[in-house]
C-alpha cells in the first residue's frame, strides 16, 4: 500500500524520513535538551550531589562573576588565543599552499595531516611534557647549540606558549585542509586576469586568494575560539594549571569546582557563562571579519 501526499496519507519515503528524524530528535532530547535544562536548574539552585536542590536565585551567578580564579581563567583564554591564532592561521596557510604543490600522493599527504587531529590528547600531552621538560630533547638541543635551557613549563608566558604549540600541532593539519578546500574553489580565471594586468604574486595573494578564502578562514577562527574555551587535557597534564594558575582554563576550574570542591551548582553557572562568552566572541568575530564573497 502506498500513501500519497494529497491529504490521504504519507508516502513510504516520508514515513522513513520521519522515522529517521524522530530518532535524531529523540537522541537530542535525551542527550542535549535534558542535560541543558538540568544545567539551567542547577545554576539557580544549591546542590551537593547527595541532597535536594534548593532554590537560590542569582546567588551562583553573582558568586561566579566575583570569583577571581574563574575570571583569571577567562583572561588565560585571551592569552592562549594571542599565541594560538597566529600559529593556527600561519600553519593552516602553510599546509594548504604546501598541498597545492604536491603532485602524486596528495590524498595520502592530506590524510597524514589528520593523524595528529585524531590522536589521543592524553598521549600527545605526555609526549610533549617530556619534550618541554628541563632535561628533555628540546632543551638538550638548545643547550648543545647555544648553551641555553628554556623553562617552558615554569614560566607563566612560556607555559602558555608551550600549550599553544601543542594544541596547534594537533589541529593545524585539520585547519589546513579546510583552507585547502577553499583554495580549490578559487576560479583560475581570476589569476589569469591578474597576470594580464601584471599583478605580482604578493598582489594576487592579498587581492584574490585571501579575500576568496574568507569563509574558510572564518571557520578556522570559529574552531580556534571553541578550542580555546574547551581546553582541558593539555594544560591539565602539562602544567596542571600552573605556574600560579597562569595556564588554568575555564574547563579546569569547572572540573575542580564540581568534583573537588563538591559545588556542582557553582560549576553549572560557570559552564553557562563560558558558553555565552564563547558565543559572544564568535558573533563578534564574524561581525568584524566575515565578508561575503561574490564573484561578479
N, C-alpha and C positions, 0 to 999 in steps of 0.2 A: 504494500500500500504506500502510495507517495502523496504526501500533502503538498500543497502549493501555497504560495504567499498571497492568495486572493481573498483572504478573510476566512477561509475554511480550515486552515491549519498551517503547519510549518513543513518545509521540505526536510529531507533527511540530512542534507548538508547543514541546514540551520540548527537542527537538533544536535548534531555533532559539535557545531561551533558553540552552542550554548553550554553543552556539557563541558567542553574544554575551558570555556570562560568561567563557568561555575566552579570548576576545580581550582582555577587560579584565584578566584575571589575568595573561596574558602581558605586556601592557603594564606592569602593576605590577611583575612580576618583573624586567623588563629595566630599567625607568627608576626604580624605587624600591627594590626589595629588593636588587638587586645593588649599587647605589651605597651603600646603607646598610651592607651587610656589608663593602664595601671601606673605607668610612669607619671602621667599628669596627676593622678590621685595621690601618689607618694609625695609629689612636690608641695602639696598643700596640707600634708599630714605629718605626724611624728610616728615613726615605726622603727623597731629594732629587731626585725626578723621574727621574733617569737611572740610579740604581743599584738594587740589590736591597734590598727592605725587610729590616731587621734587628730582631729582637725586642728590645724594651727594657722591657717590662712597664709599670709605672705611672709611669715617669720623665716622660712627657709630661704626665700629669695633675698631678704634683707641680710641674712647671715652670709649667704653666698657672695653678695656684692661687697661685703665688708671683710671677706676672708683674704688676708694678704698673700697666702700661699697660692690660692686659686688665681688671684689677679696676677701674681708673678708668673704663673704658668701661661696665662694669656700673652703676657709680654714675651715669654720664651717662644711662643708660636711666631710672633713677629720677627724675633731674632733668627729663628730657624728659616723662615721664608727669605730673609735677607741673604742667607747663604745658599739656600736650596734653589730659588728661582733662577739665578744666573747659571747654576750647574745644570738644572733641568733643561732650560731653553738652549743653552750652548751645546750640551751633549745631544739633545734631540736633533738640532740642526746638523751637527756633525754626522750623526748616524744616518739621517735622511739623505744628505748630499753624498755621503760615502756610498750608500746603497745605489745611488744613481750611477756610480762609476763601476759597479760590479757587473760583470758580464754573465758568464755561466755560474751556476750555483747561487744565484741571488736569493732564491727561496730558502736554501739551506742557511745562508748567512743571516737572513731575516729571522729564521727560526732560532738561531744561536743567540740573537739579541734578546729573545724572550726567556731564555733559560734562567737568568737571574731573577726575572719577574715572578716566575713560578716556583723558585727555590724557597726553602723554609727560612723565614725571617729569623728564627732562633739560631739555625745553623750559620747563617750569614753573620749574625751579630757575634757569635762566639769566635768565628774566624777573624773578623775584623778587630775584636777585642785583643786577640793575640798579635795582630799586625800593628796595632796602635800602642801596645804596651811599651814600657820604657826599655825593655830588652828585646823587643820584637824585631822582625826583619826590616821594617821601615826605618826605625831608629838606628839599627845596626848599619844600614846602608848609608844613612846620613852621617853617622859618626865616622865611618870609613872614608866618606867623600870630603866632608867639610868640617869634621870634628864637632858636630852639634847633635844634641839629642833634644827632641821637642816633647814637652809634656802634653801629649794630645788629650788625655782624659783627666788631667789635673788642673787645667786652666779653664776658667769659665767660657771664654770665647773660643779657644781651640777645641774644647769638648763639643760645643755646638757645631763647629765646623766639621769635626770628625763624624758626628752623627749625620750631618747633611751629606757628606761624601758617601757614607754607607747607603743611605736611602736613595741618593741619586744613582749610585751604581746599580741598585736594584730596579729602578723604574725608568732609567734613561733610555734603555732599549725599546721599551714599550712606547714611550713618548716619541722616540724617533720613528717608529713605524707609523704612528698617527700622522706625523708631519710628512713622512714619505708618501702616504696615501694622498695628501694634499698636493704634493709635487706632481703626482701622476695626472691630476685633473687640470693643471695649468696648460692652456692651449699653446702649442708650439708656434702658432701664427703670431702670437704676441712677441715672442723673442725674435722671430724673423723680421717683423716690422721694426722692432727696436734696433736691430743690426743695420737695417737700411737707413735708419736715422742716425747711424754712427754712435749709438749708445754703448758705452763700455760695460764690462762685466759688473762693476760695482753699481752702476746706474740701473742695469737690468735687475740686479738683486734687490735694490731698495725701492725701485719704482714698479716692478712687476711681481717678482717672486714673493717678497714679504707681504705686500698687500693681499695677494691671492691666497696666502697661507693663513690669513687672519682667523678663519673658522677653526682650523686645526690648532693654531697657537692658543686660541681662547679655550679649547678643550684641554690642552696641556695645562694652562693656568688654572682651570677649574679643578682638574685632578690634583694638581700640586697643593692647592688650598685645602682640599679634602684630606689629602695625605697628612698635611701639617696638623690639622685639628684631630686626626685619628691616630697620631703617632704614639706608640706604646712600647713595642718589643725592643726596638733598637736602643733607645735611651735607658730602658729598664735594665737591659742586660749589659750594656757597655759602660754606662756611667752610674746607673742607679738613681738618676736624677741629679747627681752632684756634678761638680763641687758646689756646695752651698745652694742647692736647688736651682742652679743655673741651667740645667737641662731637664728639669721636671716639666712634664707636659700635662695638659688637662686630663688626659686619659689616665695617667699615673695618679694624679690627685683624686680622681673619681674612684679608682680602684682602692686606693689607700683609705679614703673616707668610708666607702661602703663596707669593705671586708676586714679592715684592720681596726678602724675606729668604731665599726658597727653602727654607722649612721647612713643607712640606705636612703632615707628621705632627703638628707642634705645632698647626697651624691646624685639623686634623681634630679634635683633642681639644677645642679651643676651641669648635668648632661643636656638639659633643656636649654640652658644659657649657651652652652657650646654649640648646639645645633643652630640656634638663632644667630650666633656670631658668625659661624661659617656661612650660613645662608646670606646674611647681610653682606659679608665680604665678597662672596661670589657675585651677587647682584651688583654691587658697587664696581667690581672689576669689569663686568660686562657693560655697564653704563659708560665706563671710562674708555675702554679699549676695543670693544666689539664694534666692527664695521660690517656693513652689508656689502658683499662682493657682487658687483653687477658687471657683466661683460656686454658692452654695447655693440 
